[in-house]
Amino acid sequence: MAQSRVEIFAEMTRQQPDDVMIWYGLASEYTKLERWSEAADALRRVVSLNKDYTAAYQMLGTALMNLGLKEEARLAWTQGLEVAGRTGAWKARQHMEGLLAGLGDNAQSEFCKE
């Protein structure tokens, strides 16, 4: 029987535990399968390895929202906004601002107020 993509990525994380792209790939596969808890765990690993990975904060917030963890999602997206502002990832920043606005937050970054 052929290995699933999740099994392949999981094996790769065991072989290369510090490879951010492999962890992000695993998180993406979990997300496709709506395995939110596992996706969130993998994404936490991504941001622990690379604090500037804006897409991971965005996806982490989404996974947390799907788990019903609104405040944790808000925190992930807020942290992602800070990272996006620092790294110049304007598209990710705009998307996370929209997600936060959907929560009823008025979390416009200082970079958008100029």
CNS distance restraints for C-alpha pairs under 8 A (distance, minus, plus):
assign (resid   3 and name CA) (resid   7 and name CA) 5.97 0.50 0.50
assign (resid   3 and name CA) (resid   8 and name CA) 6.42 0.50 0.50
assign (resid   4 and name CA) (resid   8 and name CA) 6.29 0.50 0.50
assign (resid   5 and name CA) (resid   9 and name CA) 6.15 0.50 0.50
assign (resid   5 and name CA) (resid  29 and name CA) 7.01 0.50 0.50
assign (resid   6 and name CA) (resid  10 and name CA) 5.92 0.50 0.50
assign (resid   6 and name CA) (resid  26 and name CA) 6.13 0.50 0.50
assign (resid   6 and name CA) (resid  29 and name CA) 6.04 0.50 0.50
assign (resid   6 and name CA) (resid  30 and name CA) 7.08 0.50 0.50
assign (resid   7 and name CA) (resid  11 and name CA) 6.08 0.50 0.50
assign (resid   8 and name CA) (resid  12 and name CA) 6.25 0.50 0.50
assign (resid   9 and name CA) (resid  13 and name CA) 6.22 0.50 0.50
assign (resid   9 and name CA) (resid  22 and name CA) 6.42 0.50 0.50
assign (resid   9 and name CA) (resid  23 and name CA) 7.53 0.50 0.50
assign (resid   9 and name CA) (resid  25 and name CA) 6.88 0.50 0.50
assign (resid   9 and name CA) (resid  26 and name CA) 5.30 0.50 0.50
assign (resid  10 and name CA) (resid  14 and name CA) 6.54 0.50 0.50
assign (resid  10 and name CA) (resid  26 and name CA) 6.64 0.50 0.50
assign (resid  11 and name CA) (resid  15 and name CA) 6.44 0.50 0.50
assign (resid  12 and name CA) (resid  16 and name CA) 5.90 0.50 0.50
assign (resid  12 and name CA) (resid  17 and name CA) 7.75 0.50 0.50
assign (resid  12 and name CA) (resid  22 and name CA) 6.86 0.50 0.50
assign (resid  13 and name CA) (resid  17 and name CA) 4.74 0.50 0.50
assign (resid  13 and name CA) (resid  18 and name CA) 7.66 0.50 0.50
assign (resid  13 and name CA) (resid  19 and name CA) 7.27 0.50 0.50
assign (resid  13 and name CA) (resid  22 and name CA) 6.32 0.50 0.50
assign (resid  13 and name CA) (resid  23 and name CA) 6.47 0.50 0.50
assign (resid  16 and name CA) (resid  22 and name CA) 7.99 0.50 0.50
assign (resid  18 and name CA) (resid  49 and name CA) 6.82 0.50 0.50
assign (resid  19 and name CA) (resid  23 and name CA) 6.60 0.50 0.50
assign (resid  20 and name CA) (resid  24 and name CA) 6.14 0.50 0.50
assign (resid  20 and name CA) (resid  46 and name CA) 5.47 0.50 0.50
assign (resid  20 and name CA) (resid  49 and name CA) 6.40 0.50 0.50
assign (resid  20 and name CA) (resid  50 and name CA) 7.04 0.50 0.50
assign (resid  21 and name CA) (resid  25 and name CA) 6.00 0.50 0.50
assign (resid  21 and name CA) (resid  46 and name CA) 7.99 0.50 0.50
assign (resid  22 and name CA) (resid  26 and name CA) 6.21 0.50 0.50
assign (resid  23 and name CA) (resid  27 and name CA) 6.18 0.50 0.50
assign (resid  23 and name CA) (resid  42 and name CA) 5.86 0.50 0.50
assign (resid  23 and name CA) (resid  43 and name CA) 7.14 0.50 0.50
assign (resid  23 and name CA) (resid  45 and name CA) 7.06 0.50 0.50
assign (resid  23 and name CA) (resid  46 and name CA) 6.01 0.50 0.50
assign (resid  24 and name CA) (resid  28 and name CA) 6.11 0.50 0.50
assign (resid  24 and name CA) (resid  42 and name CA) 6.96 0.50 0.50
assign (resid  24 and name CA) (resid  43 and name CA) 6.50 0.50 0.50
assign (resid  24 and name CA) (resid  46 and name CA) 6.28 0.50 0.50
assign (resid  24 and name CA) (resid  56 and name CA) 7.26 0.50 0.50
assign (resid  25 and name CA) (resid  29 and name CA) 6.31 0.50 0.50
assign (resid  26 and name CA) (resid  30 and name CA) 6.28 0.50 0.50
assign (resid  26 and name CA) (resid  39 and name CA) 7.50 0.50 0.50
assign (resid  26 and name CA) (resid  42 and name CA) 6.83 0.50 0.50
assign (resid  27 and name CA) (resid  31 and name CA) 6.07 0.50 0.50
assign (resid  27 and name CA) (resid  38 and name CA) 7.32 0.50 0.50
assign (resid  27 and name CA) (resid  39 and name CA) 4.50 0.50 0.50
assign (resid  27 and name CA) (resid  40 and name CA) 7.28 0.50 0.50
assign (resid  27 and name CA) (resid  42 and name CA) 5.26 0.50 0.50
assign (resid  27 and name CA) (resid  43 and name CA) 6.01 0.50 0.50
assign (resid  28 and name CA) (resid  32 and name CA) 6.25 0.50 0.50
assign (resid  28 and name CA) (resid  39 and name CA) 7.14 0.50 0.50
assign (resid  29 and name CA) (resid  33 and name CA) 6.46 0.50 0.50
assign (resid  29 and name CA) (resid  39 and name CA) 7.91 0.50 0.50
assign (resid  30 and name CA) (resid  34 and name CA) 6.07 0.50 0.50
assign (resid  30 and name CA) (resid  35 and name CA) 4.99 0.50 0.50
assign (resid  30 and name CA) (resid  36 and name CA) 6.78 0.50 0.50
assign (resid  30 and name CA) (resid  38 and name CA) 6.41 0.50 0.50
assign (resid  30 and name CA) (resid  39 and name CA) 5.06 0.50 0.50
assign (resid  31 and name CA) (resid  35 and name CA) 5.87 0.50 0.50
assign (resid  31 and name CA) (resid  36 and name CA) 6.21 0.50 0.50
assign (resid  31 and name CA) (resid  39 and name CA) 5.78 0.50 0.50
assign (resid  31 and name CA) (resid  63 and name CA) 7.36 0.50 0.50
assign (resid  35 and name CA) (resid  39 and name CA) 6.13 0.50 0.50
assign (resid  36 and name CA) (resid  40 and name CA) 6.01 0.50 0.50
assign (resid  36 and name CA) (resid  63 and name CA) 5.05 0.50 0.50
assign (resid  36 and name CA) (resid  64 and name CA) 7.13 0.50 0.50
assign (resid  36 and name CA) (resid  66 and name CA) 6.61 0.50 0.50
assign (resid  36 and name CA) (resid  67 and name CA) 6.44 0.50 0.50
assign (resid  37 and name CA) (resid  41 and name CA) 6.29 0.50 0.50
assign (resid  37 and name CA) (resid  63 and name CA) 7.17 0.50 0.50
assign (resid  37 and name CA) (resid  64 and name CA) 7.71 0.50 0.50
assign (resid  37 and name CA) (resid  67 and name CA) 7.05 0.50 0.50
assign (resid  38 and name CA) (resid  42 and name CA) 6.23 0.50 0.50
assign (resid  39 and name CA) (resid  43 and name CA) 6.10 0.50 0.50
assign (resid  39 and name CA) (resid  60 and name CA) 7.51 0.50 0.50
assign (resid  39 and name CA) (resid  63 and name CA) 6.57 0.50 0.50
assign (resid  40 and name CA) (resid  44 and name CA) 6.06 0.50 0.50
assign (resid  40 and name CA) (resid  60 and name CA) 5.51 0.50 0.50
assign (resid  40 and name CA) (resid  63 and name CA) 5.73 0.50 0.50
assign (resid  40 and name CA) (resid  64 and name CA) 6.62 0.50 0.50
assign (resid  41 and name CA) (resid  45 and name CA) 6.43 0.50 0.50
assign (resid  42 and name CA) (resid  46 and name CA) 6.38 0.50 0.50
assign (resid  43 and name CA) (resid  47 and name CA) 6.36 0.50 0.50
assign (resid  43 and name CA) (resid  56 and name CA) 5.87 0.50 0.50
assign (resid  43 and name CA) (resid  57 and name CA) 7.56 0.50 0.50
assign (resid  43 and name CA) (resid  59 and name CA) 7.51 0.50 0.50
assign (resid  43 and name CA) (resid  60 and name CA) 5.76 0.50 0.50
assign (resid  44 and name CA) (resid  48 and name CA) 6.13 0.50 0.50
assign (resid  44 and name CA) (resid  60 and name CA) 7.30 0.50 0.50
assign (resid  45 and name CA) (resid  49 and name CA) 6.25 0.50 0.50
assign (resid  46 and name CA) (resid  50 and name CA) 6.05 0.50 0.50
assign (resid  46 and name CA) (resid  51 and name CA) 7.94 0.50 0.50
assign (resid  46 and name CA) (resid  53 and name CA) 7.54 0.50 0.50
assign (resid  46 and name CA) (resid  56 and name CA) 6.73 0.50 0.50
assign (resid  47 and name CA) (resid  51 and name CA) 4.84 0.50 0.50
assign (resid  47 and name CA) (resid  52 and name CA) 7.26 0.50 0.50
assign (resid  47 and name CA) (resid  53 and name CA) 6.34 0.50 0.50
assign (resid  47 and name CA) (resid  56 and name CA) 6.61 0.50 0.50
assign (resid  47 and name CA) (resid  57 and name CA) 7.27 0.50 0.50
assign (resid  51 and name CA) (resid  83 and name CA) 7.70 0.50 0.50
assign (resid  52 and name CA) (resid  83 and name CA) 5.76 0.50 0.50
assign (resid  52 and name CA) (resid  84 and name CA) 7.70 0.50 0.50
assign (resid  52 and name CA) (resid  87 and name CA) 7.22 0.50 0.50
assign (resid  53 and name CA) (resid  57 and name CA) 7.02 0.50 0.50
assign (resid  53 and name CA) (resid  83 and name CA) 7.81 0.50 0.50
assign (resid  54 and name CA) (resid  58 and name CA) 6.48 0.50 0.50
assign (resid  54 and name CA) (resid  80 and name CA) 5.54 0.50 0.50
assign (resid  54 and name CA) (resid  81 and name CA) 7.94 0.50 0.50
assign (resid  54 and name CA) (resid  83 and name CA) 6.37 0.50 0.50
assign (resid  54 and name CA) (resid  84 and name CA) 5.98 0.50 0.50
assign (resid  54 and name CA) (resid  89 and name CA) 7.37 0.50 0.50
assign (resid  54 and name CA) (resid  92 and name CA) 6.64 0.50 0.50
assign (resid  55 and name CA) (resid  59 and name CA) 6.19 0.50 0.50
assign (resid  55 and name CA) (resid  92 and name CA) 6.77 0.50 0.50
assign (resid  56 and name CA) (resid  60 and name CA) 5.82 0.50 0.50
assign (resid  57 and name CA) (resid  61 and name CA) 6.13 0.50 0.50
assign (resid  57 and name CA) (resid  76 and name CA) 5.48 0.50 0.50
assign (resid  57 and name CA) (resid  77 and name CA) 5.94 0.50 0.50
assign (resid  57 and name CA) (resid  79 and name CA) 7.21 0.50 0.50
assign (resid  57 and name CA) (resid  80 and name CA) 5.05 0.50 0.50
assign (resid  58 and name CA) (resid  62 and name CA) 6.54 0.50 0.50
assign (resid  58 and name CA) (resid  76 and name CA) 7.20 0.50 0.50
assign (resid  58 and name CA) (resid  77 and name CA) 5.90 0.50 0.50
assign (resid  58 and name CA) (resid  80 and name CA) 6.55 0.50 0.50
assign (resid  58 and name CA) (resid  92 and name CA) 7.48 0.50 0.50
assign (resid  58 and name CA) (resid  96 and name CA) 6.32 0.50 0.50
assign (resid  59 and name CA) (resid  63 and name CA) 6.22 0.50 0.50
assign (resid  60 and name CA) (resid  64 and name CA) 6.14 0.50 0.50
assign (resid  60 and name CA) (resid  73 and name CA) 7.12 0.50 0.50
assign (resid  60 and name CA) (resid  76 and name CA) 6.53 0.50 0.50
assign (resid  61 and name CA) (resid  65 and name CA) 6.12 0.50 0.50
assign (resid  61 and name CA) (resid  72 and name CA) 7.24 0.50 0.50
assign (resid  61 and name CA) (resid  73 and name CA) 4.03 0.50 0.50
assign (resid  61 and name CA) (resid  74 and name CA) 6.75 0.50 0.50
assign (resid  61 and name CA) (resid  75 and name CA) 7.77 0.50 0.50
assign (resid  61 and name CA) (resid  76 and name CA) 5.23 0.50 0.50
assign (resid  61 and name CA) (resid  77 and name CA) 5.72 0.50 0.50
assign (resid  62 and name CA) (resid  66 and name CA) 6.29 0.50 0.50
assign (resid  62 and name CA) (resid  73 and name CA) 6.71 0.50 0.50
assign (resid  63 and name CA) (resid  67 and name CA) 6.41 0.50 0.50
assign (resid  63 and name CA) (resid  73 and name CA) 7.78 0.50 0.50
assign (resid  64 and name CA) (resid  68 and name CA) 6.42 0.50 0.50
assign (resid  64 and name CA) (resid  69 and name CA) 5.15 0.50 0.50
assign (resid  64 and name CA) (resid  70 and name CA) 6.82 0.50 0.50
assign (resid  64 and name CA) (resid  72 and name CA) 6.52 0.50 0.50
assign (resid  64 and name CA) (resid  73 and name CA) 5.15 0.50 0.50
assign (resid  65 and name CA) (resid  69 and name CA) 5.26 0.50 0.50
assign (resid  65 and name CA) (resid  70 and name CA) 5.31 0.50 0.50
assign (resid  65 and name CA) (resid  72 and name CA) 7.96 0.50 0.50
assign (resid  65 and name CA) (resid  73 and name CA) 5.64 0.50 0.50
assign (resid  69 and name CA) (resid  73 and name CA) 6.15 0.50 0.50
assign (resid  70 and name CA) (resid  74 and name CA) 6.10 0.50 0.50
assign (resid  71 and name CA) (resid  75 and name CA) 6.23 0.50 0.50
assign (resid  72 and name CA) (resid  76 and name CA) 6.23 0.50 0.50
assign (resid  73 and name CA) (resid  77 and name CA) 6.19 0.50 0.50
assign (resid  74 and name CA) (resid  78 and name CA) 5.99 0.50 0.50
assign (resid  74 and name CA) (resid 100 and name CA) 6.63 0.50 0.50
assign (resid  74 and name CA) (resid 103 and name CA) 7.95 0.50 0.50
assign (resid  75 and name CA) (resid  79 and name CA) 6.04 0.50 0.50
assign (resid  76 and name CA) (resid  80 and name CA) 6.05 0.50 0.50
assign (resid  77 and name CA) (resid  81 and name CA) 6.13 0.50 0.50
assign (resid  77 and name CA) (resid  96 and name CA) 5.80 0.50 0.50
assign (resid  77 and name CA) (resid  97 and name CA) 7.89 0.50 0.50
assign (resid  77 and name CA) (resid  99 and name CA) 7.78 0.50 0.50
assign (resid  77 and name CA) (resid 100 and name CA) 7.02 0.50 0.50
assign (resid  78 and name CA) (resid  82 and name CA) 6.51 0.50 0.50
assign (resid  78 and name CA) (resid  96 and name CA) 7.81 0.50 0.50
assign (resid  78 and name CA) (resid 100 and name CA) 7.90 0.50 0.50
assign (resid  78 and name CA) (resid 107 and name CA) 7.83 0.50 0.50
assign (resid  79 and name CA) (resid  83 and name CA) 6.33 0.50 0.50
assign (resid  80 and name CA) (resid  84 and name CA) 5.96 0.50 0.50
assign (resid  80 and name CA) (resid  93 and name CA) 7.33 0.50 0.50
assign (resid  80 and name CA) (resid  96 and name CA) 7.31 0.50 0.50
assign (resid  81 and name CA) (resid  85 and name CA) 6.05 0.50 0.50
assign (resid  81 and name CA) (resid  92 and name CA) 7.89 0.50 0.50
assign (resid  81 and name CA) (resid  93 and name CA) 5.32 0.50 0.50
assign (resid  81 and name CA) (resid  96 and name CA) 6.60 0.50 0.50
assign (resid  81 and name CA) (resid  97 and name CA) 7.32 0.50 0.50
assign (resid  81 and name CA) (resid 109 and name CA) 7.06 0.50 0.50
assign (resid  82 and name CA) (resid  86 and name CA) 6.24 0.50 0.50
assign (resid  82 and name CA) (resid 109 and name CA) 7.98 0.50 0.50
assign (resid  83 and name CA) (resid  87 and name CA) 6.02 0.50 0.50
assign (resid  84 and name CA) (resid  88 and name CA) 5.57 0.50 0.50
assign (resid  84 and name CA) (resid  89 and name CA) 4.62 0.50 0.50
assign (resid  84 and name CA) (resid  90 and name CA) 6.40 0.50 0.50
assign (resid  84 and name CA) (resid  92 and name CA) 6.56 0.50 0.50
assign (resid  84 and name CA) (resid  93 and name CA) 5.39 0.50 0.50
assign (resid  85 and name CA) (resid  89 and name CA) 6.58 0.50 0.50
assign (resid  85 and name CA) (resid  90 and name CA) 7.06 0.50 0.50
assign (resid  85 and name CA) (resid  93 and name CA) 6.94 0.50 0.50
assign (resid  85 and name CA) (resid 109 and name CA) 7.69 0.50 0.50
assign (resid  85 and name CA) (resid 111 and name CA) 6.77 0.50 0.50
assign (resid  89 and name CA) (resid  93 and name CA) 6.21 0.50 0.50
assign (resid  90 and name CA) (resid  94 and name CA) 6.11 0.50 0.50
assign (resid  91 and name CA) (resid  95 and name CA) 6.29 0.50 0.50
assign (resid  92 and name CA) (resid  96 and name CA) 6.17 0.50 0.50
assign (resid  93 and name CA) (resid  97 and name CA) 6.08 0.50 0.50
assign (resid  94 and name CA) (resid  98 and name CA) 6.29 0.50 0.50
assign (resid  95 and name CA) (resid  99 and name CA) 6.34 0.50 0.50
assign (resid  96 and name CA) (resid 100 and name CA) 6.11 0.50 0.50
assign (resid  97 and name CA) (resid 101 and name CA) 6.03 0.50 0.50
assign (resid  97 and name CA) (resid 107 and name CA) 6.26 0.50 0.50
assign (resid  97 and name CA) (resid 108 and name CA) 6.26 0.50 0.50
assign (resid  97 and name CA) (resid 109 and name CA) 7.66 0.50 0.50
assign (resid  98 and name CA) (resid 102 and name CA) 6.26 0.50 0.50
assign (resid  99 and name CA) (resid 103 and name CA) 6.77 0.50 0.50
assign (resid 100 and name CA) (resid 104 and name CA) 6.72 0.50 0.50
assign (resid 100 and name CA) (resid 105 and name CA) 5.41 0.50 0.50
assign (resid 100 and name CA) (resid 106 and name CA) 7.36 0.50 0.50
assign (resid 100 and name CA) (resid 107 and name CA) 6.50 0.50 0.50
assign (resid 101 and name CA) (resid 105 and name CA) 4.82 0.50 0.50
assign (resid 101 and name CA) (resid 106 and name CA) 5.92 0.50 0.50
assign (resid 101 and name CA) (resid 107 and name CA) 6.85 0.50 0.50
assign (resid 108 and name CA) (resid 112 and name CA) 6.51 0.50 0.50
assign (resid 108 and name CA) (resid 113 and name CA) 7.32 0.50 0.50
assign (resid 109 and name CA) (resid 113 and name CA) 6.94 0.50 0.50
assign (resid 110 and name CA) (resid 114 and name CA) 7.07 0.50 0.50
